[in-house]
Amino acid sequence: MSLPHAAPGDLIDVRPLGSALREANTRAFFKSDRVEVIRVVLLAGETNTEHHAPGEITFQCMEGSVNFTALGKASILRAGHMLYLTSNELHTIEAIEDSCLLLTIQIGHEAR
């Protein structure tokens, strides 16, 4: 059974998961025609293989640390760091330690 997305006006708890991180799953908080927000959970050693998103994205590391590879370079995102990519940029994420990231995808946004 899939979890329902938040409705307009609903409060969404995006605080770090702390001790619940190891039992948490990746979850889409909401999706509209123009934006999607997802909590991405990766445990140490897990990799999100190379892929791209259909729009501009930001990844905000809420806790833990990940090796983020895009645009020909690797960066380590730690809690409090944010990274931005333009539409359809290939990227790979590998968790250095148990990690939680907040992913925002701006859908259908055309470069100006």
ABEGO torsion letter per residue (X at the ends): XBBBBBBBGBBBBABBAEAAAAABBBBBABBBAABBBBBBBBBBGBBBBBBBBABBBBBBBABEBBBBBBGGBBBBBBBGBBBBBBBGBBBBBBBABBBBBBBBBBBGBBBX
